[in-house]
Amino acid sequence: MIGFILNGKPVTTEAAPTARLTEVLREHLGAMGTKVGCDAGDCGACTVLLNGAQVCACMVPAARASGARVETVESDADDLEQLRDAFLRHGAAQCGICTPGMLMAAVDLRRRVPAPTEAQVQDALGGVLCRCTGYRKIIAAVCDTGTVEPELAAGVGASVTRLDGQAKVRGDSFGADHWPEGALTVVALRSPHPHAGFRFGDLAGFARRPGVAGIFTAADIPGRNAFGVIPAFADQPAIAQSPARFRGECVALVAFEAGTEPDLTGFPIKWEPLQALNSPAEAEARGAALVHADRADNQLIEGRVIRGDAKAALAQSAHVVTGTMQTGYIEHAYIEPEAGAAWMDGDTLVIRACTQAPVMDRDDTALVLGLPCERVRIIPSAVGGGFGSKLDISLQPLIGLVTLKTGRPCRMVYSRRDSMASTTKRHPAEMDGSIGCDAAGRLTGMQFEGRFNTGAYASWGPTVANRVPVHVTGPYLTPHVQAKARAIHTHGPVSGAFRGFGVPQAALWQETLFDQLADKAGLDRLEFRILNALRDGDATATGQVVQAAGIEACLTALRPHWKRAMSETNPGRGVGVAACWYGCGNTSLPNPSTIRIGLSPGGRVMLHQGATDIGQGSNTVIAQIAAQALGLPLDHFTLIGPDTALTPDAGKTSASRQTFVSGRAAKAAAEALRSQILRLANAGDGAQLALEGAGLTITEGATRRRIDLATLPRDTHGYTLTAEETYDPPTSALDERGQGTPYALYGYGAQMVELEVDPALGTLRLLKITAAHDVGRAINPQLATGQIEGGIAQGIGLALMEEYLPGRTENLHDYLIPTIGDVPPIESLLIEVPDPEGPYGAKGLGEHVLIPTAPAILNAIRHATGASLTQVPVLPHRLLAALT
């Protein structure tokens, strides 16, 4: 027995002395607030206090805790409560998976240093990684632990504390935090080769090992062994048949009895490594083997946008620049590895897991398992970061298969290596082309060709190939365009969605060439962009006439900051600028969202919204929109969802669509419910609503009517009044030349980077980033600035350090992401150019904010040193090479 004091109370456990403290806390004592992100001491999510000092609990053996004092995020200590309040007020928790570790490290610091400086906070919290916030709000929260009551009554335009915030600061329930008692533990056997044939040996013999509950292969899958986010391109097996097409692909499952340590040593499989296509150049070479027999030349798809005659326009241009840009695989590196549990509820298969797209999960899982959709229920857990990769299913059909075959509940938690080896990445890109302008600096034409490594399976490759040509001009009026992007299969990791769907890669090419073109034209780099910015009434490369174009406002908002920064430059110091635009929602495809709102007999407004909040704040923003439209305070609302059994389909959380699309659906549902109430009270549009218990009061001038909701009949949902509405953005398909209306609205932004370069070491220091983003209408300004800061942090990683190498960087030690010390001060400028299509004028924001950061950094490096970088990340050896 091992005994210690946990959050002030004595506890004992029969755990082995060598068991990790995380295992003791979570598996033996049920203290699920402490999270596990890596099991290697790299991410710090498991930070707890051991005898008052912060430690990574995953690296502490249980024996070390014997007789000690252990404090976790479940503690009710006053100083921790103050920090919780500060995190909520400053918006320092987004997805929440790192929040327990951040809080405990902050408690340690503030007990030692009651009024810490920013530098002290960075030092004390440097061992805890965050992928969402960009750290700046965390620093502000730790430096300020005063108390202010949160505002819940406000609607649109208020920085309301996030509605799920209390859960975040108390250790929210993620995919690995809940499972039925006695659940089997499922592990996957994965290919160690990028391309290999395989055959099994004595599976029955392995199955007889103590603790093994079952072995499952592709032969056990009862339905269609192929999934994909775009049905027409579905090609990825849940469990591969020979051959495996990428390193990390699942080829078998083993289920172990609860309490058994999973061990795949000696699993009977024989591998036959095959020739692997490691790059698109190899895959497109004459005579190359086909990754998929039905995809000639290993091409998945080519997207194109052709407008005017780009070749002739460039030939007649006064100035032309030509260049290339290369990017590699980028790992999403969310702190929560994939995890979930499955069980049967009658004849319904229930799966609780981290996901960005519960309805897509349900539909694909049902197909793989040969079940009707109504027999599969997906309950999303809290999601510890997604950024696109958790759009694709991962373990959902795997645990579903085990439960379906055994009739027993099961659980599965990916290791960090499993997560990084098997899930999708940002598409590596090879891009080249030319851009021209006339003597006055106005753009004349662009030719662009991009080749994107989509890896072994389709995933979001079609979306990337189609979105890039639409966006590659940037938010600038370009009369003549020829842009093509093709997705090519290799035996590399599957490339999927990652915050921007290929647009960040294209912006690196376009925005760095813009600096060179401005220099040729003899124009200031910022003024060159302002001159060419899209304005209302201009046509994009697809022929779409834009409205509510906010890019000029974003760029002009940077003018005073640009003037100040340029006046402060000296040798080695540079200033860079880049801009972005981004179409919100699916490209030229249906993109509906449905929201239901009901009034309960007890007087609560029940908001059924299936939009998965992965940290961006949709739970709060959509509720604010609904509250504004209904005319009742936010604190009367109860949020339900997402859950495929309880909430209508609000669509996937991707492409910056939830504030816009689900927000419009929520506004429509709330307005419809309000109309029902007003008709019931025979009141006009201007009447005021109030709820007190079950009493709903409608006031119009001197007339007041009170409705006792408890006395009204209930509908099929159990509510006295219900409204359900759907919104689908108006778009049109693109023709063979890429002409049409791919998006109903666009968001815009521009960022300015200030940095210093050390030419001797090839290193640099970011000094400040100023970001102006047009959000249409800031539904919640604090959440908006949180998205800006988080996106910028990921853009810093893209520019300077992140490079996924299969088999070499499959952990958070070798794969580097920005830490709390890597993100400089960020000044966010919220620009509001309302779009009539958005709810209260709002536009999407989440994807946009990452796009300009990396090119602005590269442009600042060029300004400081004269070196033009054509490959990211700009690692020291690459920068040194460019300087010589």
URKAUR-V863615 format. One record per residue. PSI is psi in whole degrees, -180 to 180 (none if undefined). D_LAST is the distance of its C-alpha to the last C-alpha in Angstrom with 2 decimals. Layout:
# URKAUR-V863615
((PSI:D_LAST) (PSI:D_LAST))
This chain:
# URKAUR-V863615
((137:63.48) (127:60.57) (145:61.38) (174:59.33) (117:59.47) (113:57.70) (42:57.43) (-1:60.45) (140:62.64) (138:63.37) (156:62.36) (155:62.76) (151:61.24) (15:61.89) (152:58.21) (147:57.01) (-27:55.56) (-3:52.26) (147:52.04) (146:49.17) (-33:50.30) (-41:49.04) (-41:51.48) (-48:54.27) (-47:53.77) (-52:53.38) (-34:55.43) (-36:58.15) (-6:58.59) (17:57.57) (84:55.15) (-3:52.80) (-29:50.95) (125:48.45) (158:45.91) (118:44.06) (-18:40.59) (-25:39.07) (27:41.48) (8:38.58) (14:38.16) (-35:34.93) (-25:36.19) (4:38.81) (-25:41.25) (16:43.94) (128:43.69) (174:47.16) (126:48.60) (112:50.07) (39:52.27) (-9:50.44) (141:46.86) (137:44.47) (158:43.78) (112:42.56) (-24:45.93) (-15:44.53) (5:43.57) (120:46.92) (150:49.79) (-34:53.14) (-33:54.56) (-23:52.36) (-12:53.98) (123:57.47) (2:59.26) (172:56.22) (123:55.80) (129:53.59) (134:52.72) (-179:51.30) (-16:50.83) (-6:54.56) (150:55.53) (25:57.67) (142:56.41) (-41:56.56) (-32:53.00) (-39:51.69) (-38:53.89) (-41:52.40) (-38:48.89) (-47:50.06) (-41:51.39) (-40:48.17) (-40:46.09) (-44:48.48) (-34:48.51) (-2:44.74) (37:44.16) (-6:42.20) (124:43.47) (-89:42.48) (-33:42.99) (-4:44.28) (-32:43.20) (-11:41.08) (-44:43.56) (-42:45.87) (-42:43.06) (-45:41.68) (-44:45.20) (-37:46.00) (-36:42.82) (-37:43.66) (-46:47.23) (-47:46.02) (-49:43.85) (-23:46.54) (-27:49.16) (-36:47.07) (95:45.66) (-31:48.01) (76:45.75) (153:42.15) (170:39.08) (-42:36.31) (-39:34.18) (-37:37.15) (-45:37.62) (-39:34.03) (-45:34.48) (-32:37.89) (10:37.13) (-19:33.66) (2:35.14) (121:36.62) (143:34.57) (136:35.48) (-7:34.27) (-48:36.39) (-23:36.58) (6:33.10) (-22:34.76) (-39:35.33) (-28:39.05) (-45:39.45) (-46:38.15) (-40:40.53) (-43:43.41) (-31:43.02) (-9:42.89) (105:46.03) (34:49.00) (176:51.76) (133:54.18) (135:54.87) (133:57.08) (150:55.23) (121:56.23) (-12:57.64) (-15:59.82) (159:57.19) (-130:56.08) (135:53.33) (-6:50.94) (145:51.53) (67:49.11) (137:51.58) (135:50.81) (137:49.96) (-28:53.20) (17:51.92) (-41:50.37) (-39:53.06) (-40:52.47) (-41:48.74) (4:49.26) (10:51.95) (70:50.21) (166:50.63) (107:51.85) (-174:49.07) (-32:49.35) (3:49.72) (1:52.24) (133:55.41) (152:57.28) (152:60.97) (138:62.75) (13:62.71) (139:59.83) (152:58.42) (126:54.79) (133:52.81) (153:49.69) (141:47.80) (128:46.91) (153:43.53) (131:41.84) (2:39.32) (151:37.99) (-24:36.29) (119:39.06) (140:42.20) (160:45.89) (156:48.20) (148:51.86) (152:53.87) (-130:56.23) (80:59.11) (-38:58.42) (-38:62.01) (-43:61.70) (-37:58.64) (-21:60.52) (-2:63.29) (147:61.08) (133:62.27) (-13:60.76) (123:59.53) (-16:61.09) (155:59.77) (138:57.15) (134:56.07) (-177:54.25) (-28:53.74) (-18:57.33) (-9:58.56) (122:57.10) (-17:60.11) (-143:58.42) (116:55.50) (61:52.65) (128:49.96) (167:48.51) (147:46.01) (-22:45.42) (107:46.15) (-39:49.50) (-20:49.05) (11:45.97) (121:47.31) (-3:46.22) (123:45.21) (145:47.88) (-43:48.79) (124:49.26) (143:47.80) (160:49.90) (132:48.39) (160:45.62) (140:43.23) (-6:40.37) (154:37.72) (127:37.02) (-4:39.13) (137:41.82) (129:45.29) (-13:47.74) (158:50.60) (146:51.97) (128:53.98) (131:56.19) (148:57.25) (149:60.22) (137:59.66) (-10:59.10) (134:57.75) (117:54.27) (132:52.50) (115:51.59) (9:50.40) (130:50.31) (14:51.99) (132:52.05) (88:53.40) (140:50.68) (128:49.23) (144:45.83) (93:44.85) (138:41.09) (163:40.43) (128:37.55) (139:35.25) (109:33.31) (-12:30.09) (158:28.34) (-33:29.68) (-44:28.44) (-41:30.67) (-30:33.44) (-5:33.54) (149:33.38) (131:36.60) (2:39.05) (142:37.42) (155:40.05) (132:40.98) (-40:40.42) (127:43.45) (-26:45.95) (11:46.72) (96:43.17) (143:42.27) (19:38.74) (24:38.06) (125:37.80) (-49:39.34) (157:39.32) (130:37.57) (149:37.66) (150:37.49) (122:38.00) (122:38.81) (124:39.96) (-152:40.54) (90:38.62) (-39:34.88) (-47:34.10) (-39:36.32) (-41:35.09) (-38:31.46) (-31:32.65) (2:34.46) (147:31.78) (-33:30.49) (137:26.97) (138:25.40) (146:22.16) (140:21.40) (172:19.19) (163:19.18) (139:19.16) (134:19.81) (159:21.61) (-171:23.31) (137:26.62) (129:27.39) (140:30.38) (-37:32.92) (34:33.33) (151:36.54) (-21:38.11) (111:41.37) (159:41.41) (138:43.90) (154:47.48) (177:51.02) (156:54.65) (147:57.31) (166:61.10) (136:64.13) (93:66.18) (-125:69.23) (15:67.95) (129:64.74) (120:61.48) (129:59.69) (122:55.97) (119:54.31) (165:50.51) (132:47.30) (155:46.63) (-6:45.43) (77:48.02) (-39:51.46) (-40:53.33) (-41:50.74) (-47:50.95) (-47:54.71) (-44:54.83) (-41:52.37) (-41:53.88) (-41:57.35) (-44:56.38) (-38:54.91) (2:58.00) (33:60.52) (151:61.88) (150:62.88) (-34:60.63) (-11:63.49) (8:63.58) (128:60.02) (128:59.19) (123:55.68) (104:55.47) (134:51.93) (178:51.19) (147:48.94) (119:45.43) (57:42.68) (144:39.90) (-61:39.54) (12:36.92) (-35:38.14) (-29:38.38) (15:41.94) (-39:43.08) (142:43.33) (153:46.17) (-84:45.33) (-7:48.20) (-53:50.88) (-21:52.44) (-51:51.97) (-30:54.04) (-40:56.32) (-45:57.04) (-46:57.88) (-40:60.22) (-40:61.79) (-34:62.47) (-20:63.68) (11:65.23) (151:63.56) (154:60.95) (167:57.48) (155:54.16) (132:50.59) (118:47.50) (140:44.13) (166:42.12) (-41:38.56) (-43:37.51) (-46:40.10) (-48:38.90) (-31:35.23) (-32:36.00) (-14:38.70) (173:38.00) (161:35.99) (168:32.29) (140:30.28) (124:29.67) (145:26.32) (143:25.37) (117:23.63) (142:23.87) (164:23.28) (-171:25.04) (152:25.34) (139:26.71) (162:28.40) (166:30.18) (-176:32.60) (-26:32.32) (-5:33.52) (5:30.85) (136:33.24) (141:32.08) (-42:33.62) (166:32.57) (137:30.36) (132:29.93) (140:28.62) (129:28.79) (139:28.14) (122:28.77) (127:29.67) (104:30.33) (-1:33.77) (-157:34.37) (-29:37.78) (169:40.03) (-50:40.32) (-125:40.41) (18:38.98) (-43:37.07) (-37:39.47) (-44:38.94) (-47:35.15) (-30:35.35) (-31:37.85) (-36:36.43) (-50:32.90) (-31:34.06) (-37:36.34) (-10:33.66) (-19:30.50) (-13:31.28) (-176:31.09) (52:33.92) (147:33.70) (113:36.20) (104:34.90) (-35:37.74) (124:36.56) (134:34.92) (106:34.49) (130:33.03) (142:33.45) (127:32.56) (143:33.86) (126:34.30) (134:34.05) (138:35.71) (-175:34.04) (31:35.16) (179:32.77) (151:33.92) (127:35.99) (132:33.98) (-142:36.08) (135:36.24) (104:33.75) (80:33.97) (-16:33.19) (47:34.06) (-18:30.82) (-37:30.47) (-38:27.58) (-46:25.55) (-38:26.61) (-33:25.88) (-45:22.23) (-52:22.02) (-46:24.38) (-32:23.43) (-36:19.67) (-31:20.72) (-40:23.30) (-43:20.86) (-38:19.43) (-39:23.06) (-42:24.20) (-44:21.69) (-37:22.99) (-6:26.50) (30:25.96) (150:27.16) (140:26.43) (-39:24.88) (-44:27.85) (-32:30.40) (-41:29.06) (-40:29.88) (-41:33.23) (-38:34.13) (3:33.68) (142:35.05) (139:37.98) (160:41.32) (133:44.76) (-14:46.20) (154:42.94) (137:42.60) (-179:39.78) (-22:38.36) (3:41.34) (3:43.80) (131:44.68) (123:45.69) (151:44.26) (157:46.25) (41:45.30) (113:41.68) (9:40.12) (-38:36.53) (-41:37.17) (-37:38.77) (-46:35.84) (-42:33.30) (-28:35.61) (-23:36.19) (-12:32.54) (-52:32.96) (-34:34.06) (-39:31.41) (-46:28.71) (-44:30.13) (-46:30.23) (-41:26.71) (-29:25.20) (-15:27.23) (4:25.76) (148:22.05) (174:20.13) (129:16.55) (-8:14.91) (133:17.90) (158:18.12) (132:21.05) (154:21.27) (149:24.35) (157:25.59) (173:29.11) (160:31.21) (161:34.61) (125:36.46) (128:39.81) (120:42.06) (-176:43.86) (151:44.16) (108:42.94) (31:46.09) (157:48.18) (146:51.06) (47:49.89) (158:53.07) (141:53.71) (134:57.16) (139:58.27) (138:61.72) (132:63.26) (154:66.70) (122:69.08) (158:70.61) (-23:74.28) (-2:73.19) (25:71.22) (146:67.59) (115:65.17) (112:63.73) (107:60.36) (102:59.64) (123:56.02) (15:54.11) (113:50.64) (126:48.71) (111:47.02) (19:43.82) (-16:42.96) (-18:42.46) (17:45.95) (-32:47.99) (-39:51.02) (-46:51.14) (-45:49.99) (-37:52.38) (-39:55.18) (-42:54.51) (-45:54.76) (-41:57.99) (-42:59.45) (-45:58.81) (-35:60.42) (-33:63.37) (29:64.03) (150:64.35) (152:62.33) (-29:59.52) (-2:61.34) (-4:64.06) (142:61.67) (126:61.36) (132:58.41) (123:59.17) (179:56.57) (149:54.62) (121:57.00) (-14:57.99) (-15:61.62) (-21:61.68) (143:59.25) (169:58.86) (112:55.64) (9:53.09) (173:50.42) (154:47.19) (94:44.86) (167:41.86) (29:40.32) (44:41.18) (-18:44.77) (-46:46.99) (-42:47.28) (-61:47.82) (-54:49.87) (-31:51.68) (-41:51.95) (-40:53.79) (-41:56.03) (-40:56.79) (-44:57.64) (-42:59.93) (-43:61.64) (-40:62.19) (-38:63.59) (-40:65.89) (-41:67.14) (-41:67.71) (-39:69.70) (-44:71.89) (-46:72.58) (-37:73.43) (-40:75.75) (-35:77.45) (0:78.04) (46:78.87) (160:76.28) (176:73.99) (-28:70.21) (3:70.02) (151:71.81) (139:70.30) (147:70.08) (143:70.51) (133:70.91) (104:72.93) (-134:73.65) (3:75.22) (122:76.17) (119:74.25) (132:75.19) (120:74.72) (128:75.29) (103:75.81) (-127:77.16) (-2:80.32) (129:80.63) (135:79.50) (135:79.91) (131:79.27) (125:78.69) (104:79.28) (-30:76.67) (-19:78.47) (-9:81.44) (151:79.58) (152:79.51) (146:76.36) (-171:74.44) (-20:73.05) (-3:70.06) (10:72.42) (159:71.65) (-35:74.02) (141:71.68) (143:68.58) (139:66.15) (126:63.51) (153:61.23) (141:58.40) (134:55.62) (119:53.54) (141:50.98) (113:51.86) (173:49.33) (156:49.69) (151:48.32) (140:45.57) (-171:46.77) (-17:45.15) (7:42.80) (27:41.91) (137:44.20) (-164:46.21) (90:46.17) (-26:44.06) (150:44.36) (-31:47.00) (162:44.62) (149:40.98) (158:39.28) (158:36.46) (162:33.82) (142:30.82) (147:28.46) (130:26.33) (135:23.65) (133:22.65) (168:19.90) (139:17.77) (135:14.20) (102:13.41) (-18:9.72) (-35:10.70) (-16:12.25) (24:10.71) (168:14.29) (162:16.25) (123:19.89) (130:22.06) (-43:24.47) (148:26.85) (128:27.52) (126:30.25) (121:31.87) (118:34.56) (131:36.42) (110:39.52) (5:41.94) (-68:44.92) (128:47.09) (98:46.00) (-42:48.69) (97:47.47) (-38:44.82) (-42:44.00) (-34:43.41) (-46:41.30) (-31:38.96) (-39:38.85) (-40:37.63) (-48:34.94) (-40:33.65) (-41:33.84) (-39:32.05) (-41:29.21) (-42:28.82) (-33:28.56) (-35:26.02) (-44:23.88) (-45:24.24) (-42:23.33) (-39:20.10) (-20:18.89) (-21:20.77) (126:23.40) (106:23.21) (125:26.51) (110:26.55) (131:30.16) (-10:31.66) (-32:28.83) (56:28.64) (37:32.32) (171:32.86) (15:31.78) (-46:30.23) (-29:27.55) (114:27.31) (132:25.99) (159:27.39) (138:27.17) (-179:29.48) (-23:31.42) (-4:28.69) (-11:25.97) (117:27.82) (176:27.80) (139:30.82) (128:31.67) (116:33.90) (129:35.75) (109:37.47) (114:40.17) (135:40.93) (101:44.27) (92:44.91) (138:47.79) (127:48.04) (-18:51.70) (-21:51.04) (157:49.79) (118:52.16) (27:52.77) (0:49.79) (147:47.31) (164:44.23) (166:42.18) (-33:39.15) (-44:37.98) (-37:35.54) (-39:34.23) (-21:32.68) (-26:29.91) (-47:28.72) (-15:26.92) (-53:25.21) (-48:22.17) (-33:21.31) (-37:21.96) (-46:19.48) (-37:16.73) (-34:17.84) (-37:17.79) (-44:14.18) (-41:13.37) (-37:15.83) (-33:14.38) (-17:10.68) (-4:10.80) (129:8.98) (115:11.63) (137:12.29) (15:14.73) (138:15.82) (153:17.61) (154:17.95) (78:14.65) (156:14.71) (-41:12.50) (-31:10.82) (-39:10.20) (-42:8.88) (-41:6.46) (-37:5.42) (-25:5.59) (-15:3.81) (none:0.00))
